[in-house]
Amino acid sequence: MSVDRSDLHALLDCVPESDLPVTRKLLQALAAGWDVAAVESEGELADQAKRDVEAAEAFFDSGGEGIPHKNVLKEFDLA
């Protein structure tokens, strides 16, 4: 499927005002090259997503601490 920037601008115009902060963060992630679309086919993670999950598991297994849920919500202007 071919998509050009005008298609994306049209979609952005349909995003509710309240969802713009999250939309901005998603677009920033895409622009930074993050693998935000981790599913290659139904039920299978892309290789990068698998490496990310393994790295996260190793982090927590070695005593790493996560970010409190309330802090995550605040970052996305949801708290």
Protein Blocks (a to p, Z undefined) as FASTA:
>chain_A
ZZdfklmmmmmmmpcfklmmmmmmmmmmmmnopafblbfbghiacfklmmmmmmmmmmmm
nopacddfklmmmmnopZZ
